[in-house]
Every structure is written in structure tokens, then in C-alpha cells.
């Protein structure tokens, strides 16, 4: 697993949940992989109790399947769950983009444009982790501009199924559409064109449906 330092005051359960979620989304813990509570505890430097509690939380989100006496399995990718997460994400992202159209984006413009330049750079190196982080940060900055930072934090905790397929898309489809779509969203916002911004958000978030066959062909073992 890819691990980060534990934050000051961070409870063991919260650290375990954060690290497990990160590694599931980044596909370090791949769909269909079996995981051991004791092995995870050892890797995380924790006792088994906080790891067990984190797995229970992930099981509630149906991203982990827990089998008594048989351990846990990372759930395979299910497009039905992805569509549900996309529905929620699109409703909020469109509202944020439309709100940004009515705002002065000057304080955020340079950072957003630098983010897009970085996306193009790291795409050339197929740095999946960096691309994913930049993708998240682009949307986070829009939510911040719309005075909805806490909404983004809550949303991020609820869309793990959708986030995981984003990571698969980056490595399987290998098209520079992510940066282009973000550019289209930002240009529409800067032009204060609400219909164009809403349309660009929809095109961006609905792309994964059109890529389903390509992703399944590349990683058939990930899908159930």
C-alpha cells in the first residue's frame, strides 16, 4: 500500500479509513483483491480494532465485502453504483459551476489555469497519482470559489465508487480528455456562460459511460 504520515491527533480508525480509501481509489488495493485484517493492521502500524472499524465503514459503502471467517475482498467495479454516484456528483458540480459563473473568478483564475497546465504536463508522464490529485484539486478550487468547501469534503467521502473508475480511465483509455474537459468547464465559467458550463460538466462526468467497454477490455478482472 501507499502510506502517508498519520496526522496529528488523528484517530487510528480515521487513519486506517483514509489510507484504505486512498489505496482502493488508486487501485493499489485492486478490485477483487483479498485483504487480511491482520496484514493491513501490520502495514498501517495499528492494532486490528481500528482496521476492523474502518473495514466496517467501507463495507457500508459496498466498496469492501466482509465474509465472516473468510476475510475481506475489495468489491469489483459496479457501473450501477457508479451511475448513482455520478448522479449526485453532477447535480452538485453543475450547481457549483453555475454559481461560479455569477462570481468574480479573478482570485482563482491563475491557480486554476496553473492546475490545467500541470495536468497536461503530468499526463505526458502518465503519472496517475499526480493526475488524480490535480483532477480533485481542480474541482476543489471551484467548490472553494463557490463557498462550498465543506460540500466538496462531504461529497468526496461519498463517491468512492465513482472516484475509482476515474483512476481506471486514466490508465486504460489514455486520452487527454480530462484536461481538455476541465479547460472547457473553466472557459465557460470565465465567460459567465451558465448553459455552456452545465453542458461541459455533464460531458465531463458522463464520459465514463462511453468508456465502459474500453475499460472492461483493458482490465476485465476489475469488473463484476
Buried (B, 14 or more C-beta within 10 A) or exposed (E): BEEEEBEEEEEBBBBBBBBBBBBBBBBBBBBBBEBEBEEBBEBBEBEBEBBBBBBEBBBEBEBBBBEEEEBBBBBBBBBEBBBBBBEEBBEBBBBBBBBBBEBEBEEBBEEBEEBBEBBBBBBEEEBBBBBBBBBBBBBBBBBBBBEBEEBBEEBBEEBBBBBBBBBBBBBBBEBEBBBBBBBBBBEBBBEEBBEBBBBBBBBBBEBBEEBBEBBBEBBEEBBE
